């Protein structure tokens, strides 16, 4: 029974991991990587703040600004990636390289929205962490 559950979990993990990786690459490796760096930076500062919350409250409070800045940068990079991909798409349509159809437009917009979605996730994680840390610090 345990082996069967482990096999199912492995299959689900592989499917979800593959899907997330494909979405990551579809969103544009450059901007998605930069946003991922912002997310990891936010998580680093969150952990550092949690570790310093008892011993050095001032350092913990200073980390809140770093968490906020890295989350905001992730959101800004996501929006910038979205706008640049839209500009590239409109250039391709204008130049006659792509025939405009509903399917092509929907597919392009879906891909273009991945980077701001990931940026919004980064921003949300950082803001939620700030909220929780402020509550704990009081």
Secondary structure as UniProt FT lines:
FT   HELIX           2..26
FT   HELIX           29..52
FT   TURN            53..55
FT   HELIX           57..94
FT   TURN            95..96
FT   HELIX           102..137
//
